[in-house]
């Protein structure tokens, strides 16, 4: 099974999650939904990291 798409999706999730986390921290300074954006960004980043980990493992039987 080709795991490259999983890795690519994971790195994309890490990038988007990181940007959302930075935006959430910036929004915490001003009134608004900063905590929600920060939480969502962290969830997306963690999910992306898990996908990178799964996509980086060698395929079974190889």
PyMOL Python script that loads the backbone (N, CA, C, O; Angstrom):
from pymol import cmd

cmd.read_pdbstr("""\
ATOM      1  N   UNK A   1       0.845  -1.190   0.000  1.00  0.00           N
ATOM      2  CA  UNK A   1       0.000   0.000   0.000  1.00  0.00           C
ATOM      3  C   UNK A   1       0.886   1.248   0.000  1.00  0.00           C
ATOM      4  O   UNK A   1       1.842   1.355   0.769  1.00  0.00           O
ATOM      5  N   UNK A   2       0.550   2.163  -0.863  1.00  0.00           N
ATOM      6  CA  UNK A   2       1.313   3.405  -0.944  1.00  0.00           C
ATOM      7  C   UNK A   2       0.869   4.339   0.186  1.00  0.00           C
ATOM      8  O   UNK A   2      -0.293   4.742   0.251  1.00  0.00           O
ATOM      9  N   UNK A   3       1.797   4.672   1.062  1.00  0.00           N
ATOM     10  CA  UNK A   3       1.451   5.506   2.213  1.00  0.00           C
ATOM     11  C   UNK A   3       1.819   6.967   2.012  1.00  0.00           C
ATOM     12  O   UNK A   3       1.654   7.781   2.920  1.00  0.00           O
ATOM     13  N   UNK A   4       2.313   7.302   0.838  1.00  0.00           N
ATOM     14  CA  UNK A   4       2.706   8.685   0.607  1.00  0.00           C
ATOM     15  C   UNK A   4       1.532   9.665   0.734  1.00  0.00           C
ATOM     16  O   UNK A   4       1.711  10.740   1.305  1.00  0.00           O
ATOM     17  N   UNK A   5       0.332   9.331   0.221  1.00  0.00           N
ATOM     18  CA  UNK A   5      -0.788  10.267   0.396  1.00  0.00           C
ATOM     19  C   UNK A   5      -1.110  10.533   1.869  1.00  0.00           C
ATOM     20  O   UNK A   5      -1.477  11.650   2.235  1.00  0.00           O
ATOM     21  N   UNK A   6      -0.971   9.498   2.717  1.00  0.00           N
ATOM     22  CA  UNK A   6      -1.213   9.707   4.149  1.00  0.00           C
ATOM     23  C   UNK A   6      -0.206  10.692   4.733  1.00  0.00           C
ATOM     24  O   UNK A   6      -0.563  11.581   5.507  1.00  0.00           O
ATOM     25  N   UNK A   7       1.058  10.518   4.351  1.00  0.00           N
ATOM     26  CA  UNK A   7       2.101  11.421   4.839  1.00  0.00           C
ATOM     27  C   UNK A   7       1.843  12.851   4.373  1.00  0.00           C
ATOM     28  O   UNK A   7       1.965  13.799   5.149  1.00  0.00           O
ATOM     29  N   UNK A   8       1.485  12.996   3.101  1.00  0.00           N
ATOM     30  CA  UNK A   8       1.223  14.327   2.551  1.00  0.00           C
ATOM     31  C   UNK A   8       0.032  14.975   3.248  1.00  0.00           C
ATOM     32  O   UNK A   8       0.077  16.156   3.595  1.00  0.00           O
ATOM     33  N   UNK A   9      -1.029  14.207   3.453  1.00  0.00           N
ATOM     34  CA  UNK A   9      -2.199  14.725   4.157  1.00  0.00           C
ATOM     35  C   UNK A   9      -1.835  15.102   5.595  1.00  0.00           C
ATOM     36  O   UNK A   9      -2.310  16.107   6.125  1.00  0.00           O
ATOM     37  N   UNK A  10      -0.985  14.281   6.216  1.00  0.00           N
ATOM     38  CA  UNK A  10      -0.556  14.565   7.580  1.00  0.00           C
ATOM     39  C   UNK A  10       0.241  15.851   7.681  1.00  0.00           C
ATOM     40  O   UNK A  10      -0.006  16.671   8.566  1.00  0.00           O
ATOM     41  N   UNK A  11       1.203  16.034   6.772  1.00  0.00           N
ATOM     42  CA  UNK A  11       1.997  17.276   6.802  1.00  0.00           C
ATOM     43  C   UNK A  11       1.113  18.492   6.529  1.00  0.00           C
ATOM     44  O   UNK A  11       1.317  19.554   7.116  1.00  0.00           O
ATOM     45  N   UNK A  12       0.130  18.337   5.638  1.00  0.00           N
ATOM     46  CA  UNK A  12      -0.805  19.426   5.380  1.00  0.00           C
ATOM     47  C   UNK A  12      -1.600  19.758   6.636  1.00  0.00           C
ATOM     48  O   UNK A  12      -1.799  20.927   6.967  1.00  0.00           O
ATOM     49  N   UNK A  13      -2.052  18.718   7.331  1.00  0.00           N
ATOM     50  CA  UNK A  13      -2.784  18.933   8.583  1.00  0.00           C
ATOM     51  C   UNK A  13      -1.928  19.603   9.638  1.00  0.00           C
ATOM     52  O   UNK A  13      -2.403  20.472  10.370  1.00  0.00           O
ATOM     53  N   UNK A  14      -0.650  19.200   9.720  1.00  0.00           N
ATOM     54  CA  UNK A  14       0.249  19.848  10.677  1.00  0.00           C
ATOM     55  C   UNK A  14       0.412  21.327  10.357  1.00  0.00           C
ATOM     56  O   UNK A  14       0.397  22.171  11.254  1.00  0.00           O
ATOM     57  N   UNK A  15       0.567  21.634   9.082  1.00  0.00           N
ATOM     58  CA  UNK A  15       0.734  23.035   8.682  1.00  0.00           C
ATOM     59  C   UNK A  15      -0.507  23.868   8.967  1.00  0.00           C
ATOM     60  O   UNK A  15      -0.413  24.958   9.533  1.00  0.00           O
ATOM     61  N   UNK A  16      -1.667  23.356   8.576  1.00  0.00           N
ATOM     62  CA  UNK A  16      -2.915  24.087   8.803  1.00  0.00           C
ATOM     63  C   UNK A  16      -3.198  24.203  10.300  1.00  0.00           C
ATOM     64  O   UNK A  16      -3.605  25.260  10.783  1.00  0.00           O
ATOM     65  N   UNK A  17      -2.980  23.109  11.028  1.00  0.00           N
ATOM     66  CA  UNK A  17      -3.205  23.143  12.473  1.00  0.00           C
ATOM     67  C   UNK A  17      -2.281  24.129  13.175  1.00  0.00           C
ATOM     68  O   UNK A  17      -2.697  24.831  14.096  1.00  0.00           O
ATOM     69  N   UNK A  18      -1.032  24.180  12.739  1.00  0.00           N
ATOM     70  CA  UNK A  18      -0.097  25.141  13.315  1.00  0.00           C
ATOM     71  C   UNK A  18      -0.520  26.579  13.054  1.00  0.00           C
ATOM     72  O   UNK A  18      -0.455  27.428  13.944  1.00  0.00           O
ATOM     73  N   UNK A  19      -0.951  26.843  11.832  1.00  0.00           N
ATOM     74  CA  UNK A  19      -1.416  28.202  11.515  1.00  0.00           C
ATOM     75  C   UNK A  19      -2.663  28.567  12.313  1.00  0.00           C
ATOM     76  O   UNK A  19      -2.788  29.692  12.796  1.00  0.00           O
ATOM     77  N   UNK A  20      -3.585  27.617  12.451  1.00  0.00           N
ATOM     78  CA  UNK A  20      -4.788  27.878  13.242  1.00  0.00           C
ATOM     79  C   UNK A  20      -4.444  28.117  14.712  1.00  0.00           C
ATOM     80  O   UNK A  20      -5.060  28.951  15.375  1.00  0.00           O
ATOM     81  N   UNK A  21      -3.456  27.379  15.212  1.00  0.00           N
ATOM     82  CA  UNK A  21      -3.045  27.566  16.604  1.00  0.00           C
ATOM     83  C   UNK A  21      -2.443  28.955  16.813  1.00  0.00           C
ATOM     84  O   UNK A  21      -2.734  29.621  17.807  1.00  0.00           O
ATOM     85  N   UNK A  22      -1.615  29.378  15.883  1.00  0.00           N
ATOM     86  CA  UNK A  22      -1.037  30.730  15.972  1.00  0.00           C
ATOM     87  C   UNK A  22      -2.136  31.781  15.909  1.00  0.00           C
ATOM     88  O   UNK A  22      -2.122  32.752  16.665  1.00  0.00           O
ATOM     89  N   UNK A  23      -3.094  31.578  14.996  1.00  0.00           N
ATOM     90  CA  UNK A  23      -4.206  32.524  14.893  1.00  0.00           C
ATOM     91  C   UNK A  23      -5.040  32.520  16.168  1.00  0.00           C
ATOM     92  O   UNK A  23      -5.508  33.570  16.607  1.00  0.00           O
ATOM     93  N   UNK A  24      -5.229  31.344  16.766  1.00  0.00           N
ATOM     94  CA  UNK A  24      -6.009  31.256  18.004  1.00  0.00           C
ATOM     95  C   UNK A  24      -5.335  31.991  19.143  1.00  0.00           C
ATOM     96  O   UNK A  24      -6.002  32.670  19.924  1.00  0.00           O
ATOM     97  N   UNK A  25      -4.010  31.864  19.251  1.00  0.00           N
ATOM     98  CA  UNK A  25      -3.287  32.598  20.294  1.00  0.00           C
ATOM     99  C   UNK A  25      -3.409  34.094  20.060  1.00  0.00           C
ATOM    100  O   UNK A  25      -3.609  34.860  21.003  1.00  0.00           O
ATOM    101  N   UNK A  26      -3.290  34.512  18.807  1.00  0.00           N
ATOM    102  CA  UNK A  26      -3.434  35.938  18.501  1.00  0.00           C
ATOM    103  C   UNK A  26      -4.843  36.424  18.820  1.00  0.00           C
ATOM    104  O   UNK A  26      -5.027  37.559  19.261  1.00  0.00           O
ATOM    105  N   UNK A  27      -5.836  35.568  18.597  1.00  0.00           N
ATOM    106  CA  UNK A  27      -7.219  35.973  18.860  1.00  0.00           C
ATOM    107  C   UNK A  27      -7.543  35.970  20.349  1.00  0.00           C
ATOM    108  O   UNK A  27      -8.502  36.614  20.774  1.00  0.00           O
ATOM    109  N   UNK A  28      -6.747  35.246  21.153  1.00  0.00           N
ATOM    110  CA  UNK A  28      -6.972  35.270  22.602  1.00  0.00           C
ATOM    111  C   UNK A  28      -6.693  36.657  23.174  1.00  0.00           C
ATOM    112  O   UNK A  28      -7.274  37.050  24.185  1.00  0.00           O
ATOM    113  N   UNK A  29      -5.799  37.391  22.518  1.00  0.00           N
ATOM    114  CA  UNK A  29      -5.438  38.726  23.001  1.00  0.00           C
ATOM    115  C   UNK A  29      -6.616  39.687  22.828  1.00  0.00           C
ATOM    116  O   UNK A  29      -6.842  40.565  23.661  1.00  0.00           O
ATOM    117  N   UNK A  30      -7.355  39.512  21.744  1.00  0.00           N
ATOM    118  CA  UNK A  30      -8.500  40.375  21.473  1.00  0.00           C
ATOM    119  C   UNK A  30      -9.784  39.590  21.759  1.00  0.00           C
ATOM    120  O   UNK A  30      -9.757  38.360  21.782  1.00  0.00           O
ATOM    121  N   UNK A  31     -10.897  40.277  21.976  1.00  0.00           N
ATOM    122  CA  UNK A  31     -12.158  39.572  22.204  1.00  0.00           C
ATOM    123  C   UNK A  31     -12.566  38.775  20.960  1.00  0.00           C
ATOM    124  O   UNK A  31     -12.449  39.258  19.833  1.00  0.00           O
ATOM    125  N   UNK A  32     -13.035  37.573  21.179  1.00  0.00           N
ATOM    126  CA  UNK A  32     -13.457  36.739  20.056  1.00  0.00           C
ATOM    127  C   UNK A  32     -13.312  35.273  20.387  1.00  0.00           C
ATOM    128  O   UNK A  32     -13.006  34.907  21.522  1.00  0.00           O
ATOM    129  N   UNK A  33     -13.531  34.440  19.396  1.00  0.00           N
ATOM    130  CA  UNK A  33     -13.509  32.988  19.632  1.00  0.00           C
ATOM    131  C   UNK A  33     -12.098  32.404  19.594  1.00  0.00           C
ATOM    132  O   UNK A  33     -11.884  31.356  18.985  1.00  0.00           O
ATOM    133  N   UNK A  34     -11.140  33.059  20.229  1.00  0.00           N
ATOM    134  CA  UNK A  34      -9.743  32.623  20.166  1.00  0.00           C
ATOM    135  C   UNK A  34      -9.521  31.245  20.740  1.00  0.00           C
ATOM    136  O   UNK A  34      -8.767  30.457  20.170  1.00  0.00           O
ATOM    137  N   UNK A  35     -10.161  30.931  21.861  1.00  0.00           N
ATOM    138  CA  UNK A  35      -9.957  29.627  22.492  1.00  0.00           C
ATOM    139  C   UNK A  35     -10.464  28.501  21.598  1.00  0.00           C
ATOM    140  O   UNK A  35      -9.844  27.440  21.523  1.00  0.00           O
ATOM    141  N   UNK A  36     -11.579  28.723  20.926  1.00  0.00           N
ATOM    142  CA  UNK A  36     -12.130  27.704  20.037  1.00  0.00           C
ATOM    143  C   UNK A  36     -11.213  27.477  18.839  1.00  0.00           C
ATOM    144  O   UNK A  36     -10.978  26.336  18.441  1.00  0.00           O
ATOM    145  N   UNK A  37     -10.699  28.559  18.268  1.00  0.00           N
ATOM    146  CA  UNK A  37      -9.789  28.440  17.126  1.00  0.00           C
ATOM    147  C   UNK A  37      -8.502  27.743  17.553  1.00  0.00           C
ATOM    148  O   UNK A  37      -7.980  26.898  16.826  1.00  0.00           O
ATOM    149  N   UNK A  38      -7.991  28.093  18.727  1.00  0.00           N
ATOM    150  CA  UNK A  38      -6.779  27.461  19.241  1.00  0.00           C
ATOM    151  C   UNK A  38      -7.001  25.957  19.453  1.00  0.00           C
ATOM    152  O   UNK A  38      -6.163  25.145  19.063  1.00  0.00           O
ATOM    153  N   UNK A  39      -8.121  25.592  20.066  1.00  0.00           N
ATOM    154  CA  UNK A  39      -8.427  24.185  20.302  1.00  0.00           C
ATOM    155  C   UNK A  39      -8.548  23.422  18.986  1.00  0.00           C
ATOM    156  O   UNK A  39      -7.991  22.334  18.845  1.00  0.00           O
ATOM    157  N   UNK A  40      -9.274  23.988  18.023  1.00  0.00           N
ATOM    158  CA  UNK A  40      -9.452  23.336  16.733  1.00  0.00           C
ATOM    159  C   UNK A  40      -8.107  23.187  16.025  1.00  0.00           C
ATOM    160  O   UNK A  40      -7.840  22.151  15.416  1.00  0.00           O
ATOM    161  N   UNK A  41      -7.264  24.208  16.100  1.00  0.00           N
ATOM    162  CA  UNK A  41      -5.941  24.138  15.481  1.00  0.00           C
ATOM    163  C   UNK A  41      -5.091  23.042  16.095  1.00  0.00           C
ATOM    164  O   UNK A  41      -4.393  22.322  15.381  1.00  0.00           O
ATOM    165  N   UNK A  42      -5.145  22.908  17.415  1.00  0.00           N
ATOM    166  CA  UNK A  42      -4.369  21.852  18.071  1.00  0.00           C
ATOM    167  C   UNK A  42      -4.878  20.460  17.695  1.00  0.00           C
ATOM    168  O   UNK A  42      -4.086  19.538  17.502  1.00  0.00           O
ATOM    169  N   UNK A  43      -6.197  20.311  17.592  1.00  0.00           N
ATOM    170  CA  UNK A  43      -6.775  19.019  17.194  1.00  0.00           C
ATOM    171  C   UNK A  43      -6.334  18.656  15.779  1.00  0.00           C
ATOM    172  O   UNK A  43      -5.958  17.513  15.522  1.00  0.00           O
ATOM    173  N   UNK A  44      -6.378  19.618  14.861  1.00  0.00           N
ATOM    174  CA  UNK A  44      -5.968  19.356  13.475  1.00  0.00           C
ATOM    175  C   UNK A  44      -4.477  19.023  13.418  1.00  0.00           C
ATOM    176  O   UNK A  44      -4.070  18.137  12.666  1.00  0.00           O
ATOM    177  N   UNK A  45      -3.656  19.729  14.210  1.00  0.00           N
ATOM    178  CA  UNK A  45      -2.221  19.458  14.208  1.00  0.00           C
ATOM    179  C   UNK A  45      -1.917  18.066  14.758  1.00  0.00           C
ATOM    180  O   UNK A  45      -1.070  17.360  14.212  1.00  0.00           O
ATOM    181  N   UNK A  46      -2.591  17.670  15.817  1.00  0.00           N
ATOM    182  CA  UNK A  46      -2.368  16.332  16.379  1.00  0.00           C
ATOM    183  C   UNK A  46      -2.809  15.254  15.389  1.00  0.00           C
ATOM    184  O   UNK A  46      -2.114  14.254  15.207  1.00  0.00           O
ATOM    185  N   UNK A  47      -3.944  15.453  14.760  1.00  0.00           N
ATOM    186  CA  UNK A  47      -4.409  14.480  13.759  1.00  0.00           C
ATOM    187  C   UNK A  47      -3.419  14.400  12.596  1.00  0.00           C
ATOM    188  O   UNK A  47      -3.146  13.310  12.092  1.00  0.00           O
ATOM    189  N   UNK A  48      -2.887  15.531  12.171  1.00  0.00           N
ATOM    190  CA  UNK A  48      -1.881  15.530  11.104  1.00  0.00           C
ATOM    191  C   UNK A  48      -0.625  14.799  11.528  1.00  0.00           C
ATOM    192  O   UNK A  48      -0.048  14.049  10.741  1.00  0.00           O
ATOM    193  N   UNK A  49      -0.197  15.008  12.760  1.00  0.00           N
ATOM    194  CA  UNK A  49       0.984  14.300  13.262  1.00  0.00           C
ATOM    195  C   UNK A  49       0.780  12.796  13.293  1.00  0.00           C
ATOM    196  O   UNK A  49       1.694  12.035  12.977  1.00  0.00           O
ATOM    197  N   UNK A  50      -0.419  12.364  13.673  1.00  0.00           N
ATOM    198  CA  UNK A  50      -0.714  10.930  13.672  1.00  0.00           C
ATOM    199  C   UNK A  50      -0.692  10.362  12.253  1.00  0.00           C
ATOM    200  O   UNK A  50      -0.210   9.251  12.031  1.00  0.00           O
ATOM    201  N   UNK A  51      -1.211  11.122  11.306  1.00  0.00           N
ATOM    202  CA  UNK A  51      -1.190  10.656   9.915  1.00  0.00           C
ATOM    203  C   UNK A  51       0.237  10.575   9.379  1.00  0.00           C
ATOM    204  O   UNK A  51       0.569   9.650   8.638  1.00  0.00           O
ATOM    205  N   UNK A  52       1.076  11.530   9.747  1.00  0.00           N
ATOM    206  CA  UNK A  52       2.471  11.473   9.326  1.00  0.00           C
ATOM    207  C   UNK A  52       3.131  10.231   9.909  1.00  0.00           C
ATOM    208  O   UNK A  52       3.889   9.545   9.224  1.00  0.00           O
ATOM    209  N   UNK A  53       2.842   9.944  11.173  1.00  0.00           N
ATOM    210  CA  UNK A  53       3.416   8.763  11.807  1.00  0.00           C
ATOM    211  C   UNK A  53       2.954   7.477  11.139  1.00  0.00           C
ATOM    212  O   UNK A  53       3.760   6.580  10.888  1.00  0.00           O
ATOM    213  N   UNK A  54       1.672   7.385  10.852  1.00  0.00           N
ATOM    214  CA  UNK A  54       1.141   6.183  10.199  1.00  0.00           C
ATOM    215  C   UNK A  54       1.696   6.063   8.774  1.00  0.00           C
ATOM    216  O   UNK A  54       2.031   4.968   8.320  1.00  0.00           O
ATOM    217  N   UNK A  55       1.789   7.185   8.086  1.00  0.00           N
ATOM    218  CA  UNK A  55       2.296   7.156   6.715  1.00  0.00           C
ATOM    219  C   UNK A  55       3.783   6.890   6.634  1.00  0.00           C
ATOM    220  O   UNK A  55       4.270   6.474   5.583  1.00  0.00           O
ATOM    221  N   UNK A  56       4.519   7.114   7.705  1.00  0.00           N
ATOM    222  CA  UNK A  56       5.965   6.911   7.695  1.00  0.00           C
ATOM    223  C   UNK A  56       6.364   5.492   8.082  1.00  0.00           C
ATOM    224  O   UNK A  56       7.507   5.091   7.863  1.00  0.00           O
ATOM    225  N   UNK A  57       5.447   4.739   8.646  1.00  0.00           N
ATOM    226  CA  UNK A  57       5.771   3.357   9.026  1.00  0.00           C
ATOM    227  C   UNK A  57       5.936   2.504   7.781  1.00  0.00           C
ATOM    228  O   UNK A  57       5.225   2.703   6.797  1.00  0.00           O
ATOM    229  N   UNK A  58       6.854   1.568   7.810  1.00  0.00           N
ATOM    230  CA  UNK A  58       6.979   0.682   6.636  1.00  0.00           C
ATOM    231  C   UNK A  58       5.729  -0.185   6.464  1.00  0.00           C
ATOM    232  O   UNK A  58       5.071  -0.559   7.435  1.00  0.00           O
ATOM    233  N   UNK A  59       5.434  -0.482   5.246  1.00  0.00           N
ATOM    234  CA  UNK A  59       4.269  -1.307   4.949  1.00  0.00           C
ATOM    235  C   UNK A  59       4.474  -2.708   5.505  1.00  0.00           C
ATOM    236  O   UNK A  59       5.601  -3.203   5.518  1.00  0.00           O
ATOM    237  N   UNK A  60       3.415  -3.354   5.963  1.00  0.00           N
ATOM    238  CA  UNK A  60       3.544  -4.722   6.487  1.00  0.00           C
ATOM    239  C   UNK A  60       4.093  -5.670   5.418  1.00  0.00           C
ATOM    240  O   UNK A  60       3.667  -5.634   4.263  1.00  0.00           O
ATOM    241  N   UNK A  61       5.023  -6.500   5.812  1.00  0.00           N
ATOM    242  CA  UNK A  61       5.581  -7.490   4.906  1.00  0.00           C
ATOM    243  C   UNK A  61       6.690  -6.964   4.021  1.00  0.00           C
ATOM    244  O   UNK A  61       7.121  -7.655   3.098  1.00  0.00           O
ATOM    245  N   UNK A  62       7.160  -5.757   4.283  1.00  0.00           N
ATOM    246  CA  UNK A  62       8.236  -5.223   3.422  1.00  0.00           C
ATOM    247  C   UNK A  62       9.540  -5.189   4.179  1.00  0.00           C
ATOM    248  O   UNK A  62      10.561  -4.775   3.632  1.00  0.00           O
TER     249      UNK A  62
END
""", "prot")
cmd.dss("prot")
cmd.show_as("cartoon", "prot")
cmd.util.cbc("prot")
cmd.orient("prot")
